[in-house]
C-alpha cells in the first residue's frame, strides 16, 4: 500500500471512529443534553453539574428540590407524599445562589409549571457576588448549559463521557438490564458516606470564646442585596404561580459558637434579617428558619461537621415545612415560618437565644 493510500485510509478510519463514538454518545445521551432518558437504557445519576441541566429540561415533574449539599439527602418520595407533587431533586454541592437560580430558570424555559420549590439558603453564600459561579471545582460545563451546538464536540467526543458514562449504559443494556434511572431519593445521597458524631464535629475545638464584635459593612450589604434580588426574589416575582419554600438550614450550635468566637454572630444575624426582608416582598416566597429547633441544633451527634446534618434531619425539615404550609397564621412561628407579622418577634427570639447560649457546654 502506498504511503498516500495508507494515509487516506487511516484518516477515513479515524473519522469513522470519531463519528461512531459521537453517534453513540448522541444516541445514549448520558447527560440528557438532547432529550429525556431513552426507556431502553438504565442511567445512573451521580454527576451533578453535568446531568442536572438535562434533568431539569427534559424530565417530567411539577416540583423541584434544589440546593447545595444541604439538599443532597432529601428524598423526593417523602416530599411528594407530604405535598402531593411529582418532584425532582437537583443538588449542586457548594453552588452559589446564581448557579441554583440559573437552573430554576431552565425549568421554566423548558415549559415546566412548578407548583413549589424547596430550597435551602446557605448562610455562607449570602455575601457572594450575584454573578459568581464555582470554578474551583473543575471547569464548569457551559457546553452543556448553553445553546451553542458547535461546542457540543466537548460532550460528544469527550473521553470521560464515552468511557465512564456512555459505555456502562450500553453494557448494562447488552446484559439485559431494565431501563430506568437512579431514583431521586438515591441521587446525590451521601448519608451513608459520613459519620455523624459529636466527637467528629468538635474535634480540635478546645473552647468557644467571644471575639471582638464586627459590624455589618455597606459593601457586604450591597453584595447581599444584589445576590438576593437577582438569584432569589426576581424569579418569584416573575412566577407568582409557584410557591417558593426557602429555608435557612438547621446549622448546629457549634456553627453559631464559631461565629461568636470570630465576632461575626451579630453581623450574620443582621445579614439574615436583611435577606428575610427582601423575601417578604413576595407573597409566594415562604421563608422558614430552623435555628430555634434546639432539639436538633444542640444535639451535635446529628452532624458530620458544624453545618451538615443527618438524613433524618432532612426528613424532619420536609415534615415541618409541610405542616407549616397548612398551619394557622398564629402558629407559623412554631414551625419556623417567618412572615411580616412575626419577623420582629422571631428575630428577637433568635438573637437572644444565640447570644446567651452556653456554647462551651457543647464540649462537655
SEVO-139556 format. One record per residue (C-alpha): residue number from 1; x, y negated, z. Coordinates in steps of 0.2 Angstrom, whole numbers. Layout:
// residues N
R  resi  x  y  z
R  NUM  X  Y  Z
...
// end
This chain:
// residues 364
R  resi  x  y  z
R  1  0  0  0
R  2  7  -17  -5
R  3  10  -30  8
R  4  -3  -41  1
R  5  -16  -27  1
R  6  -11  -22  19
R  7  -14  -40  25
R  8  -31  -42  16
R  9  -37  -25  23
R  10  -31  -29  41
R  11  -39  -46  40
R  12  -56  -38  35
R  13  -55  -25  48
R  14  -51  -39  61
R  15  -66  -49  55
R  16  -77  -34  56
R  17  -71  -30  73
R  18  -75  -48  79
R  19  -92  -48  71
R  20  -95  -31  79
R  21  -91  -37  96
R  22  -100  -54  94
R  23  -115  -45  87
R  24  -116  -33  102
R  25  -114  -47  114
R  26  -128  -56  105
R  27  -140  -41  105
R  28  -137  -36  123
R  29  -135  -54  129
R  30  -130  -50  147
R  31  -131  -69  152
R  32  -148  -71  144
R  33  -142  -85  133
R  34  -153  -82  119
R  35  -168  -73  126
R  36  -176  -64  141
R  37  -169  -46  145
R  38  -171  -33  132
R  39  -183  -20  140
R  40  -172  -6  134
R  41  -157  -11  145
R  42  -153  -12  163
R  43  -144  -28  168
R  44  -135  -31  184
R  45  -137  -49  191
R  46  -122  -55  200
R  47  -114  -69  190
R  48  -122  -84  197
R  49  -115  -98  186
R  50  -116  -88  170
R  51  -133  -80  172
R  52  -143  -92  182
R  53  -146  -104  167
R  54  -153  -90  156
R  55  -164  -83  171
R  56  -171  -100  173
R  57  -175  -102  155
R  58  -182  -85  150
R  59  -188  -76  165
R  60  -207  -76  170
R  61  -211  -85  186
R  62  -221  -99  194
R  63  -210  -102  209
R  64  -191  -104  212
R  65  -180  -101  227
R  66  -164  -111  223
R  67  -149  -117  233
R  68  -132  -114  239
R  69  -126  -99  249
R  70  -139  -105  262
R  71  -152  -97  250
R  72  -142  -81  245
R  73  -151  -70  257
R  74  -169  -75  254
R  75  -180  -61  247
R  76  -191  -66  233
R  77  -203  -52  238
R  78  -205  -59  255
R  79  -208  -77  248
R  80  -221  -70  236
R  81  -230  -61  249
R  82  -231  -76  260
R  83  -236  -89  246
R  84  -245  -78  233
R  85  -232  -83  220
R  86  -221  -74  207
R  87  -203  -81  211
R  88  -185  -80  205
R  89  -170  -83  216
R  90  -156  -93  208
R  91  -142  -96  220
R  92  -126  -106  217
R  93  -114  -104  230
R  94  -106  -120  235
R  95  -116  -130  222
R  96  -118  -149  223
R  97  -136  -156  223
R  98  -133  -161  205
R  99  -130  -143  200
R  100  -146  -137  208
R  101  -156  -151  201
R  102  -150  -148  184
R  103  -156  -130  185
R  104  -173  -136  191
R  105  -174  -147  176
R  106  -171  -132  165
R  107  -186  -123  172
R  108  -197  -137  167
R  109  -189  -140  150
R  110  -192  -121  146
R  111  -210  -123  149
R  112  -212  -116  167
R  113  -226  -123  178
R  114  -219  -122  195
R  115  -231  -120  210
R  116  -217  -123  223
R  117  -199  -124  225
R  118  -190  -118  241
R  119  -173  -126  243
R  120  -160  -129  257
R  121  -152  -146  258
R  122  -134  -143  265
R  123  -128  -157  277
R  124  -110  -155  270
R  125  -116  -160  252
R  126  -127  -176  257
R  127  -112  -188  254
R  128  -106  -182  237
R  129  -107  -192  221
R  130  -123  -189  212
R  131  -114  -183  196
R  132  -101  -171  204
R  133  -101  -153  200
R  134  -89  -140  207
R  135  -74  -137  196
R  136  -63  -130  209
R  137  -72  -113  207
R  138  -67  -110  190
R  139  -71  -118  173
R  140  -90  -122  173
R  141  -98  -113  158
R  142  -105  -128  149
R  143  -106  -117  133
R  144  -120  -108  141
R  145  -130  -123  148
R  146  -128  -135  133
R  147  -137  -134  116
R  148  -122  -134  105
R  149  -121  -117  95
R  150  -103  -120  89
R  151  -96  -116  107
R  152  -105  -100  109
R  153  -90  -92  102
R  154  -84  -94  121
R  155  -98  -82  125
R  156  -99  -70  110
R  157  -80  -67  109
R  158  -76  -68  127
R  159  -66  -53  133
R  160  -73  -53  150
R  161  -91  -54  144
R  162  -88  -40  132
R  163  -79  -28  144
R  164  -86  -32  161
R  165  -104  -36  156
R  166  -109  -30  139
R  167  -101  -13  138
R  168  -108  -7  155
R  169  -126  -12  149
R  170  -123  -1  133
R  171  -115  13  143
R  172  -130  14  155
R  173  -142  14  140
R  174  -132  28  132
R  175  -133  38  148
R  176  -152  36  149
R  177  -154  23  162
R  178  -171  15  163
R  179  -172  -3  158
R  180  -174  -17  170
R  181  -163  -29  181
R  182  -157  -32  199
R  183  -171  -37  210
R  184  -172  -55  216
R  185  -171  -48  234
R  186  -154  -40  230
R  187  -147  -53  218
R  188  -133  -63  227
R  189  -137  -54  243
R  190  -122  -55  255
R  191  -129  -49  271
R  192  -121  -33  271
R  193  -104  -40  267
R  194  -102  -51  283
R  195  -100  -49  301
R  196  -112  -59  311
R  197  -105  -62  328
R  198  -101  -75  341
R  199  -83  -68  343
R  200  -80  -71  324
R  201  -88  -89  324
R  202  -80  -96  339
R  203  -63  -88  336
R  204  -49  -101  339
R  205  -61  -114  347
R  206  -55  -117  365
R  207  -66  -132  369
R  208  -78  -144  362
R  209  -73  -162  365
R  210  -82  -179  362
R  211  -72  -188  349
R  212  -72  -207  345
R  213  -89  -211  338
R  214  -88  -216  319
R  215  -101  -227  312
R  216  -110  -225  295
R  217  -102  -234  281
R  218  -110  -244  267
R  219  -101  -234  254
R  220  -107  -217  261
R  221  -125  -224  262
R  222  -124  -229  243
R  223  -117  -212  238
R  224  -131  -204  248
R  225  -145  -214  241
R  226  -139  -211  223
R  227  -137  -192  227
R  228  -155  -191  234
R  229  -163  -201  221
R  230  -156  -193  206
R  231  -155  -175  212
R  232  -169  -173  225
R  233  -183  -187  223
R  234  -183  -191  205
R  235  -189  -174  199
R  236  -203  -173  212
R  237  -210  -190  206
R  238  -210  -183  188
R  239  -219  -167  193
R  240  -232  -171  206
R  241  -240  -154  202
R  242  -226  -145  211
R  243  -224  -144  230
R  244  -205  -145  234
R  245  -202  -136  251
R  246  -185  -144  256
R  247  -177  -139  272
R  248  -162  -143  282
R  249  -155  -126  287
R  250  -153  -120  305
R  251  -134  -123  307
R  252  -128  -116  323
R  253  -125  -127  338
R  254  -106  -124  336
R  255  -108  -134  320
R  256  -115  -149  329
R  257  -102  -146  343
R  258  -89  -148  329
R  259  -96  -164  323
R  260  -97  -171  341
R  261  -78  -167  343
R  262  -75  -176  327
R  263  -85  -191  332
R  264  -97  -189  317
R  265  -113  -182  325
R  266  -121  -199  326
R  267  -116  -203  308
R  268  -123  -186  301
R  269  -140  -189  310
R  270  -140  -207  303
R  271  -137  -200  285
R  272  -150  -186  288
R  273  -163  -199  293
R  274  -160  -209  278
R  275  -162  -194  267
R  276  -178  -189  275
R  277  -185  -207  272
R  278  -181  -206  254
R  279  -190  -189  253
R  280  -205  -196  262
R  281  -208  -207  247
R  282  -215  -192  238
R  283  -231  -183  245
R  284  -226  -167  236
R  285  -209  -166  245
R  286  -212  -157  261
R  287  -197  -159  272
R  288  -193  -146  286
R  289  -179  -146  298
R  290  -173  -131  309
R  291  -161  -140  321
R  292  -173  -138  336
R  293  -177  -120  333
R  294  -165  -117  348
R  295  -168  -98  349
R  296  -159  -97  333
R  297  -146  -110  334
R  298  -140  -107  351
R  299  -138  -88  348
R  300  -121  -88  339
R  301  -122  -69  336
R  302  -135  -75  322
R  303  -120  -82  312
R  304  -104  -77  302
R  305  -97  -95  304
R  306  -104  -111  311
R  307  -117  -113  297
R  308  -121  -97  288
R  309  -135  -87  296
R  310  -140  -68  295
R  311  -153  -62  283
R  312  -166  -60  297
R  313  -165  -79  299
R  314  -169  -81  280
R  315  -184  -71  283
R  316  -189  -82  298
R  317  -186  -98  289
R  318  -198  -92  275
R  319  -211  -87  288
R  320  -211  -104  297
R  321  -212  -114  281
R  322  -227  -104  275
R  323  -235  -106  292
R  324  -231  -125  292
R  325  -239  -127  275
R  326  -256  -120  282
R  327  -255  -128  299
R  328  -265  -143  305
R  329  -256  -160  304
R  330  -255  -162  323
R  331  -245  -145  323
R  332  -232  -150  310
R  333  -218  -154  321
R  334  -218  -137  330
R  335  -215  -130  313
R  336  -201  -142  309
R  337  -211  -151  296
R  338  -207  -169  296
R  339  -220  -182  290
R  340  -221  -201  290
R  341  -232  -199  306
R  342  -220  -189  316
R  343  -202  -193  309
R  344  -198  -205  323
R  345  -203  -193  336
R  346  -194  -179  328
R  347  -178  -188  325
R  348  -178  -194  343
R  349  -180  -177  350
R  350  -166  -170  339
R  351  -154  -184  343
R  352  -157  -182  362
R  353  -155  -163  361
R  354  -139  -163  351
R  355  -131  -177  361
R  356  -135  -169  378
R  357  -132  -151  374
R  358  -119  -142  384
R  359  -108  -136  369
R  360  -94  -129  380
R  361  -107  -117  387
R  362  -107  -108  370
R  363  -89  -102  374
R  364  -94  -93  390
// end
